[in-house]
Amino acid sequence: MPVILAILGLVLAAGVWAWRIRMARQALDDVSMMAGDVIAAARRLGFRRRLNTHPVDSVDEPELAMAAVGVAFLDLASMPTAEQLAGLKQSLSRHLGVSEIKADEMMIVGRWLVNECKGATSAVSRLTKRLYQLDQGAFTPLLAVLNDIGQSGGGLGPRQRDALDDIARIMRLN
């Protein structure tokens, strides 16, 4: 009897380890797919990262900078829901005159840019500075996108209000 229990214990332990290895492989596949999505979206948008510079300084399109600011602004309130992300995509499509597919790709690259800035607060200011360098008249469409984000979330949070003040200062509206 003890031999049978020992064999069952070994089989159970082997099964648990096999399951853990399978879950680790699945997690690795998910991460590699996400990295592939970012690279593919960046290629389709024509984004080229320059060597020895921060990725935000490699942004050459005001639309991409606005999408990234929108993603960061949405992150300032809390973890965005699927409805809020869909609303951001529709807002970008409407106010920037791009397709929803391109807006989705800009949001993917924008998410990566926010992560490279080490958080939403620093990303808002850094991306807004880059946007101002690219297009000084970009405040109107940016404000329209941010207004849509605020309305979809039921109002602005305190961090979002602070970010709006920072954006106005950077865009030299004060």
N, C-alpha and C positions, 0 to 999 in steps of 0.2 A: 504493500500500500504506500509506504513512504517513497518508493521509487516512482510510482505513478504520479504522485503529487509533485515530485521534483521535476519530472518530465513536463507536466502541465504548466508548472511555474516557468520553466525555460521557454516553452512555446509561447506563453503569454508575454514574457519579457521580450522575446524576439518580435512578436506582433506589435508591441508598443513601440519598439525602436524602429520597425519598418514604417509604422504610421508617422512617427516623428520625422523620419527622413523624407517621406513623401510630402509632408506639410512644409518642410524646409525647401524642398525643390519647387513647390508651388509658389512660395513666397519669393524665391529667387526669380522665377519666371515672371511673376507680376511686376517686380522691380525692373527687370530688363525690358518688359513691354512698355512700362511707363517711360523709361529712358528713350526707347525707340520712338514713342509718340512725340516726345519733345523734339528729338532730332528731326523727325520727319516733318513736323509742323514748322520748325525753324527753316528747313530747306525749302518748303513750299512758299514760305513768306520771303525768302531771299535773305534771311538773317545770317550774317557772317560775323563770328566772334573774332575780334582782333586780338593779337597776342599782346601780353603784358599790359592789358587794360581791363578795367572792370567790365563785365558784360553789359551793364546799363550804358556805358560810354560807347558801345558798339551799335546801339540802336540808331537807325538812320531814318525810320519812318515815324512821323508824329502819331499815326493811328496805333502803331504797336505800343508806343509809350503811353497813350491814353488808355488802351486796354489794360496795360500793366498797372497803371494808377487805379483803374476801376477795380481790378482784382485786389490790390492792396487795400483800397478804401473799404471794400466789402469785408475784408478780413479784420478790419479794425473793430467792428461791432462784435462779432463772435464767429464761430465756425459757420460758413455760409451753407444754406440749404440748397437742395437741387433746384427749388423754385427761384431762389435768389440768383443762382448762377444762370438759369435760363433767362431770367429777366435782364441780367447784365448782357448776355449774348444778344438779346433782341434790341436792347438799348444801343449797344455798339453798332449793330447792323443798321438801325434806323438813323442814328445821328452822324455816323461816319460814312454812310453810303456804301457799305460793304455787304457781301453775302453773309448769311448766318454761318456757313462753313468756314469762311475766312475769319469771322469774328470768333468762332470756336478755336481755331488755330492760334489766333492772337492771344486768347485767354490761356491756352496751354503754355505758350512761350512766356506770357506775362506771369503766370504762376511760378515758372522757373526763375524769372528775373527777381520776383519778390523773395524767393528762397535764397537767391544769391546775395541779396541785400541784408540777409539775416533778420528778417522780420518786416511786418507791414508798416510800422511807424517810420523806420529809416527808408523803406522803399518808396513811400509816398513823397518824401522830400527829395530823394535822389532822382526818382523818375520825373518829378515835376520840373526839377532843374534842367534835366535833359530835354524834356518837352519844350521848355522855354527857349533853350538853345536852338532847337529844330524849327519851332514855329511860335513866334511871340503872340500871334493872334489865335492860338488854339484854346484859349480859355472858354470861349462860348460853347463849343461842342463838349469840352470836358465838363463844364458845369452842368450841361444838360444830362450827361451820362450819370454824374454824381447825384443829381437831383432825382433821377429815376431810381437809383440805388436807395436813396433815403426814403422815397415814397414806398418802395416795395418792402422795406424793412420796418415800416411803421414809425418812421422818424429816425433822426440821427442820434447816435450815442455820443457820450462826452468825448471819446477819442476821435470820433469822426468830425465833431465840431472843431476840435483842436487842429485836426488835419486840414479842414477847410481854411482856417486862419493861416496855417502854414502855406497852403497852396496860393492863397491871395497874396501873401507877402512875397513868395517866390515869383509869381507872375506880375509883381509890381503893381498891384491894384490898390494898395494902401498909400 
